[in-house]
């Protein structure tokens, strides 16, 4: 969701004011796309993938394999509601799934774990961050993911699923739950690296030729970093909550991987804070350059004014036209005054250069 679409979705949120908790209302950009559902069913020896499945196909999923059900499109409230009913998902969780503006969070229930995070992408040249609401529900051997639109960052996971010798094929659904979080966080790192690259480019532009365009870039990057902090910092809390939960849905052998994921999130959050400080320093550097430029202009104007003060004084004296001014009767008086003014002007410029004021 771009910044413009984000503002539109915020206006829709007003329509929910006053409704009871757990109300199934979609909050987000209006969409008319058809909801597409797909499933990966696998174990260590077999893999089955099918796209375009129906609600009835989901009802018939067997218990002898791990299933990853992916839903592209949360704007269809009925589809989301039907899936939640099949798996006994609480109304409050359903409400979070349908809200594309919901804060990243993790809720641990007795029979499932819900994790809502932001999937960040950088697919457009004019948009630094494109965010999308991603909801994951882990229940027994089934993982359900809800996305706003088709297209995600999970291709590496799909590739690993196609390899029989991969760890993901030998593990339960909780490891897939972890793997999807891990690849999402890895994409956070690439976004932060992109921000770092943009900061370096901005610094180079400020040093070489600071313009108002650079100032707009600084302000835009500052806004995006605020959104990054808003989206990513709560994810660290969610992973920490899972690590401390001792949930039956997470095998003890996988906690070490969650710990590694938590370390990655610490790196990302620290990098975001560092980049925010860099952006602030760039704004200060830009303002300093403008101030120095203005000071240089004022210095030249001041020196020009200072040089012309004595010349104006001399011209003023000989412009008073008194009869008893002997210089007015000199044959070369005019050239004498011009020469005096020239000598005074040059003398002052030389003096300023010796004092290093010029």
DOGU-784109 format. One record per residue (C-alpha): x, y, z; residue in three letters. Coordinates in steps of 0.1 Angstrom, whole numbers, plus 5000, padded with zeros to 4 digits. Example, Ala and Ser with C-alpha at 12.3 -4.5 7.8 and 13.67 -1.06 7.14 Angstrom:
512349555078ala
513749895071ser
This chain:
500050005000unk
501550334989unk
501450655010unk
498450784990unk
496450454994unk
497350455031unk
495550795035unk
492450665017unk
492350365040unk
492550585071unk
489450775059unk
487550435057unk
488450355093unk
486050625105unk
483150415093unk
483950165120unk
483650405149unk
480950295174unk
480649935161unk
481249645186unk
484549475189unk
485049185165unk
482949345137unk
483849195103unk
484549505082unk
487249535056unk
489449845061unk
491649915032unk
491850024995unk
488749934975unk
489349634953unk
487249424930unk
489849154922unk
488748794926unk
490148624958unk
492548354948unk
493348074973unk
496147814969unk
497547534990unk
500847354995unk
500447015011unk
503746835019unk
505746595040unk
509346475037unk
508446245008unk
505746424988unk
504546774978unk
501246884964unk
500447234951unk
497147364937unk
496047714930unk
492447834927unk
491047604954unk
487647654970unk
486347675005unk
485247305002unk
488847204993unk
490047365025unk
487447175045unk
488746845031unk
492446895040unk
493746585056unk
495646565089unk
498546355077unk
500446635060unk
501546995066unk
499347235048unk
500047595038unk
496847775027unk
497448115011unk
494648365005unk
495248654981unk
492648914989unk
491149025022unk
488549255007unk
486148965004unk
484748965039unk
482648655033unk
485648445022unk
487748545052unk
484748485075unk
484148135061unk
487748035065unk
487848165101unk
484647965108unk
486247645094unk
489247675117unk
487547825147unk
489348155145unk
488148415171unk
486148715158unk
488748955172unk
491448785151unk
489148805120unk
488749175127unk
492549215126unk
492849015094unk
490349245076unk
492049565088unk
494949655065unk
495949935089unk
496249725120unk
499449745140unk
501749445138unk
500949215167unk
500948855179unk
498148685198unk
498648335213unk
495448145218unk
494947795232unk
494347635198unk
496247875174unk
498748155171unk
497948465151unk
500648695138unk
499949015119unk
502949185102unk
503749415074unk
505249275042unk
507449555027unk
508349564991unk
510249804968unk
508949734933unk
508350094920unk
511050344913unk
508950634926unk
507950454958unk
510550364985unk
508250145005unk
505149954994unk
503649785024unk
501049515026unk
499149355055unk
500148995061unk
498348775086unk
499548435096unk
497548175116unk
499347865128unk
497047585140unk
498347225144unk
499747125110unk
498047405091unk
499447745083unk
497048005068unk
498348325053unk
496148625043unk
497548885018unk
495949195004unk
497049134968unk
498848874947unk
502548894947unk
504848854977unk
508348784989unk
507848414995unk
509348274963unk
512548154982unk
510247955005unk
508347804976unk
511647704960unk
512747534993unk
509447344994unk
510247194960unk
513447044973unk
512846714992unk
516046745011unk
515347085025unk
514747135063unk
511347295057unk
510046965042unk
511246775072unk
509747005098unk
506247085110unk
504047385102unk
505647585130unk
508947585110unk
507047715079unk
505547985102unk
509048075112unk
510448065076unk
507748305063unk
508648555091unk
512348505084unk
512048585047unk
509848885055unk
512449025079unk
515248955054unk
513349185031unk
513249445059unk
517049435058unk
517149495020unk
514749795025unk
517049935052unk
520049885030unk
518250075003unk
517550365027unk
521250365036unk
522150394999unk
519650674994unk
521150855024unk
524550835008unk
523250974975unk
521551264994unk
524751345012unk
526651364979unk
524051594964unk
524151824995unk
527951854992unk
527951904955unk
524852104948unk
522152144974unk
518752224959unk
515052224971unk
514751884954unk
517251744978unk
515251885007unk
512151714995unk
514051384993unk
515151425028unk
511651495041unk
510251205021unk
512850965035unk
512251095070unk
508551005066unk
509350665052unk
511650595082unk
508750685106unk
506550425088unk
509450175090unk
509650215127unk
505950195130unk
505849865110unk
508949685122unk
509449765159unk
506249585169unk
507449275150unk
510349245174unk
507849245203unk
505748975186unk
508748745181unk
509848805217unk
506348715228unk
506448385209unk
509848305225unk
508548365260unk
505148195255unk
506247825257unk
503347755233unk
502447395224unk
502247515188unk
505947585186unk
508347285190unk
511247345214unk
513747255187unk
512647565167unk
513047825195unk
516747865185unk
515647975151unk
513248235166unk
516148355187unk
518148415155unk
515248585139unk
514948815169unk
518648905165unk
517949005129unk
515149225140unk
517449395166unk
519849475137unk
517049615116unk
515549835144unk
519049965153unk
519750035116unk
516450235113unk
517350445144unk
520750515129unk
519250605095unk
516850845112unk
519751015129unk
521551035095unk
518451195079unk
518351455107unk
522051535102unk
521451565064unk
518751825071unk
521152015094unk
523951985067unk
521552125041unk
520552415063unk
524252475071unk
525052495034unk
522252745028unk
523452955057unk
527052945044unk
525953035010unk
523953325024unk
526853435045unk
529153435014unk
526653654995unk
526353895025unk
530153905028unk
530454024992unk
527654274995unk
529154405028unk
532554455012unk
531154624981unk
529154855004unk
532254925026unk
534355004996unk
531855244982unk
531255435015unk
534455645013unk
533955694975unk
530455824982unk
531956045009unk
534456194984unk
531856234957unk
529556404983unk
532156664993unk
532856764957unk
529256774949unk
528357054973unk
529357334948unk
530657594973unk
532357884955unk
535457884978unk
536457524971unk
539857564953unk
539757224938unk
536757324916unk
539057564897unk
541757314890unk
542257214854unk
542756844863unk
540556844895unk
538056604880unk
540856354871unk
542356404905unk
539156314923unk
538656004901unk
542255894908unk
541755944945unk
538655744945unk
540355464925unk
543355454949unk
541055444980unk
538955164965unk
541954954955unk
543655024988unk
540654905008unk
540354584987unk
544054504993unk
543654565030unk
540654335031unk
542654065014unk
545554095038unk
543054065067unk
541553765048unk
538053915049unk
537853875011unk
